[in-house]
Amino acid sequence: MGKFKYKLCFGLAAIILVLDQISKLWIEKTIPLWSERVVVPGFFNLVHILNKGAAFGFLNRADISWQTYFFIGASALAIVLIIHLLKTVDRKDYYLFTGLGLILGGALGNLIDRIRLGKVIDFLDFYIKSYHWPAFNVADIAIFCGTVCLLLSFYKRKKNASNFN
């Protein structure tokens, strides 16, 4: 597995980071802050919002000011843990290394926003009538998909371990 796990993880992270940052820069240049552009009426808009909180607006409150520092620290910790896992896990587990790469890329993408702006740019807005899913971005998609990959890895490992008992 050796170098392959690093190539897979860091390669995916780089792709996600580039896609995330390009998409956010495009939104900054084309849609004014707090504005929207209807793409599919009644279902999908591109928006330009800033989120001080985490996924789905968690802790996105104006009356507290420590979120930025907390999420910078949490992102840095996640990055350190991912690198540690890459060094210590030697088994052939594509789900694990794919998941780590996706999460790493997403964490780096949102970390750059937090350092640069103190907030994260979100721009994908899905809704039905007046029911909106909280806006999100490419980094959030990667983190979600990476988490699914990690869960699949853990399930697969547990299933394989139970076959030997």
Secondary structure, 3 states (H helix, E strand, C coil): CHHHHHHHHHHHHHHHHHHHHHHHHHHHHHCCCCCEEEEECCCEEEEEEEECCCHHHCCCCCCCCCHHHHHHHHHHHHHHHHHHHHHHCCCCCHHHHHHHHHHHHHHHHHHHHHHHHCCEEEEEEEEECCEECCCECHHHHHHHHHHHHHHHHHHHHHHHHHHCC
